[in-house]
Amino acid sequence: MEQRLLGKTGRNVSVIGLGTWQLGADWGTVDAAEAQAILAASAEAGVTFFDTADVYGDGRSEQAIGAFLAANPDLDITVATKMGRRVEQRPENYTLENFRAWTDRSRRNLGVDQLDLVQLHCPPTAVYSNAEVYDALDTLVAEGAIRHYGVSVERVDEAMEALRHEGTATVQIILNAFRLKPLDELLPAAQAAGVGIITRVPLASGLLSGKYTPETTFAPDDHRNYNRSGSAFDVGETFSGVDFEEGLKAVAEFEQLVPDGVSTAQAALAWVAAQDGVSTVIPGARSVEQARANAEAASVGGIDATFDVGVHEIYDRYFRAAIHPRW
């Protein structure tokens, strides 16, 4: 699989990575054996980048990855985790003391002495412009607890602020066919600054898989059920913030763009990967088959200029007015 430089980390990672939120919780249940099988299938398909967080299943996602790494010590896998959402979301909680506690816990969960990459996990907006926060992160690097740090953001303006700080190695942001704003300013700015872009929610929480209908239901513990109004966390994390029914209409048009022999999901992933400045795309997978199909998106063809124009036209008709100003 194609490998790309992950910003200031200096590491090369697979253009299709693996997001592992679903291995912890919030997408229905994935048992421990299936989680290991998904990680193994991804690695076998050439995936060398796993993204997780300390709050995914209260550490279960990190622990699953840790068990996999321990069982496969010869694999060259870069693991990015996140921190900051184990406490009330107030800027004053983003301190060196808390950072040390959170990274120590993640190191135990992952079974490593040093974390490859730690990202602030969509903190309050004021955190991104607080110099003391970056000083604390620099201290963790100097102490050897982490190799590099980055930020995970909800909004483009938060990402742009993070780019101003020299130590920021990566930015993680939602980018998909229904969320185009990062293309305007952020991706060119990140390229100029040498900062890697990790793109999450590339399938708009599964909408862009083309598998959903108006009758589709989700489990009570699936965020696509309980967070549609944004009552648990930013609504932009669920279906990229688009209305489910409107999203289905847009997907029907998106499917008309998809080349023969390519699945809707693979086309959506390949389009994100084709954007200048994207380092890696991190779809989730709840089965071995899905993990393999996602990885295959790295080599699909037919995602050309005509396809790109179609994506922009669909976005302009259905989503620009609601999505562009908000995120």
URZINOR-V643672 format. One record per residue. N is the residue number from 1. RES is the residue in one small letter. PSI is psi in whole degrees, 0 to 359 (none if undefined). Layout:
n-><N | N>
res-><RES | RES>
psi-><PSI | PSI>
//
This chain:
n-><1 | 2 | 3 | 4 | 5 | 6 | 7 | 8 | 9 | 10 | 11 | 12 | 13 | 14 | 15 | 16 | 17 | 18 | 19 | 20 | 21 | 22 | 23 | 24 | 25 | 26 | 27 | 28 | 29 | 30 | 31 | 32 | 33 | 34 | 35 | 36 | 37 | 38 | 39 | 40 | 41 | 42 | 43 | 44 | 45 | 46 | 47 | 48 | 49 | 50 | 51 | 52 | 53 | 54 | 55 | 56 | 57 | 58 | 59 | 60 | 61 | 62 | 63 | 64 | 65 | 66 | 67 | 68 | 69 | 70 | 71 | 72 | 73 | 74 | 75 | 76 | 77 | 78 | 79 | 80 | 81 | 82 | 83 | 84 | 85 | 86 | 87 | 88 | 89 | 90 | 91 | 92 | 93 | 94 | 95 | 96 | 97 | 98 | 99 | 100 | 101 | 102 | 103 | 104 | 105 | 106 | 107 | 108 | 109 | 110 | 111 | 112 | 113 | 114 | 115 | 116 | 117 | 118 | 119 | 120 | 121 | 122 | 123 | 124 | 125 | 126 | 127 | 128 | 129 | 130 | 131 | 132 | 133 | 134 | 135 | 136 | 137 | 138 | 139 | 140 | 141 | 142 | 143 | 144 | 145 | 146 | 147 | 148 | 149 | 150 | 151 | 152 | 153 | 154 | 155 | 156 | 157 | 158 | 159 | 160 | 161 | 162 | 163 | 164 | 165 | 166 | 167 | 168 | 169 | 170 | 171 | 172 | 173 | 174 | 175 | 176 | 177 | 178 | 179 | 180 | 181 | 182 | 183 | 184 | 185 | 186 | 187 | 188 | 189 | 190 | 191 | 192 | 193 | 194 | 195 | 196 | 197 | 198 | 199 | 200 | 201 | 202 | 203 | 204 | 205 | 206 | 207 | 208 | 209 | 210 | 211 | 212 | 213 | 214 | 215 | 216 | 217 | 218 | 219 | 220 | 221 | 222 | 223 | 224 | 225 | 226 | 227 | 228 | 229 | 230 | 231 | 232 | 233 | 234 | 235 | 236 | 237 | 238 | 239 | 240 | 241 | 242 | 243 | 244 | 245 | 246 | 247 | 248 | 249 | 250 | 251 | 252 | 253 | 254 | 255 | 256 | 257 | 258 | 259 | 260 | 261 | 262 | 263 | 264 | 265 | 266 | 267 | 268 | 269 | 270 | 271 | 272 | 273 | 274 | 275 | 276 | 277 | 278 | 279 | 280 | 281 | 282 | 283 | 284 | 285 | 286 | 287 | 288 | 289 | 290 | 291 | 292 | 293 | 294 | 295 | 296 | 297 | 298 | 299 | 300 | 301 | 302 | 303 | 304 | 305 | 306 | 307 | 308 | 309 | 310 | 311 | 312 | 313 | 314 | 315 | 316 | 317 | 318 | 319 | 320 | 321 | 322 | 323 | 324 | 325 | 326 | 327>
res-><m | e | q | r | l | l | g | k | t | g | r | n | v | s | v | i | g | l | g | t | w | q | l | g | a | d | w | g | t | v | d | a | a | e | a | q | a | i | l | a | a | s | a | e | a | g | v | t | f | f | d | t | a | d | v | y | g | d | g | r | s | e | q | a | i | g | a | f | l | a | a | n | p | d | l | d | i | t | v | a | t | k | m | g | r | r | v | e | q | r | p | e | n | y | t | l | e | n | f | r | a | w | t | d | r | s | r | r | n | l | g | v | d | q | l | d | l | v | q | l | h | c | p | p | t | a | v | y | s | n | a | e | v | y | d | a | l | d | t | l | v | a | e | g | a | i | r | h | y | g | v | s | v | e | r | v | d | e | a | m | e | a | l | r | h | e | g | t | a | t | v | q | i | i | l | n | a | f | r | l | k | p | l | d | e | l | l | p | a | a | q | a | a | g | v | g | i | i | t | r | v | p | l | a | s | g | l | l | s | g | k | y | t | p | e | t | t | f | a | p | d | d | h | r | n | y | n | r | s | g | s | a | f | d | v | g | e | t | f | s | g | v | d | f | e | e | g | l | k | a | v | a | e | f | e | q | l | v | p | d | g | v | s | t | a | q | a | a | l | a | w | v | a | a | q | d | g | v | s | t | v | i | p | g | a | r | s | v | e | q | a | r | a | n | a | e | a | a | s | v | g | g | i | d | a | t | f | d | v | g | v | h | e | i | y | d | r | y | f | r | a | a | i | h | p | r | w>
psi-><147 | 137 | 140 | 151 | 129 | 73 | 222 | 0 | 336 | 3 | 147 | 133 | 160 | 142 | 331 | 117 | 200 | 121 | 138 | 24 | 316 | 342 | 349 | 305 | 185 | 7 | 23 | 179 | 133 | 118 | 169 | 319 | 319 | 323 | 315 | 323 | 322 | 315 | 317 | 316 | 322 | 312 | 319 | 331 | 2 | 4 | 128 | 15 | 119 | 134 | 133 | 191 | 155 | 341 | 357 | 106 | 28 | 38 | 351 | 323 | 313 | 318 | 323 | 317 | 318 | 317 | 321 | 316 | 320 | 325 | 346 | 64 | 343 | 352 | 142 | 85 | 130 | 128 | 125 | 128 | 180 | 158 | 159 | 352 | 22 | 1 | 170 | 139 | 80 | 139 | 326 | 350 | 355 | 79 | 162 | 320 | 313 | 320 | 317 | 316 | 317 | 318 | 327 | 318 | 316 | 322 | 321 | 315 | 319 | 348 | 36 | 155 | 329 | 133 | 135 | 311 | 127 | 131 | 136 | 131 | 80 | 58 | 176 | 147 | 323 | 336 | 325 | 337 | 11 | 110 | 328 | 329 | 315 | 326 | 319 | 318 | 320 | 325 | 318 | 323 | 313 | 326 | 349 | 5 | 327 | 150 | 316 | 162 | 158 | 192 | 148 | 129 | 160 | 325 | 153 | 321 | 328 | 318 | 318 | 324 | 317 | 328 | 338 | 346 | 124 | 325 | 349 | 114 | 328 | 157 | 131 | 132 | 155 | 127 | 122 | 182 | 344 | 7 | 89 | 353 | 324 | 338 | 331 | 308 | 320 | 310 | 316 | 321 | 320 | 318 | 315 | 328 | 355 | 26 | 134 | 148 | 119 | 121 | 120 | 170 | 44 | 343 | 16 | 53 | 33 | 347 | 317 | 10 | 340 | 13 | 355 | 153 | 172 | 341 | 355 | 134 | 160 | 152 | 154 | 328 | 14 | 128 | 340 | 350 | 302 | 348 | 20 | 334 | 1 | 25 | 339 | 323 | 182 | 126 | 341 | 343 | 346 | 113 | 29 | 18 | 2 | 152 | 134 | 314 | 318 | 322 | 320 | 321 | 317 | 322 | 322 | 324 | 321 | 321 | 335 | 341 | 341 | 129 | 154 | 141 | 3 | 136 | 160 | 316 | 317 | 320 | 319 | 318 | 317 | 324 | 316 | 314 | 334 | 353 | 132 | 129 | 347 | 127 | 312 | 151 | 133 | 72 | 153 | 171 | 134 | 7 | 161 | 318 | 318 | 319 | 316 | 317 | 320 | 315 | 325 | 341 | 339 | 340 | 11 | 154 | 180 | 3 | 80 | 191 | 323 | 318 | 315 | 318 | 318 | 319 | 313 | 324 | 318 | 315 | 315 | 321 | 319 | 326 | 336 | 313 | 323 | 324 | 315 | 314 | 336 | 321 | none>
//
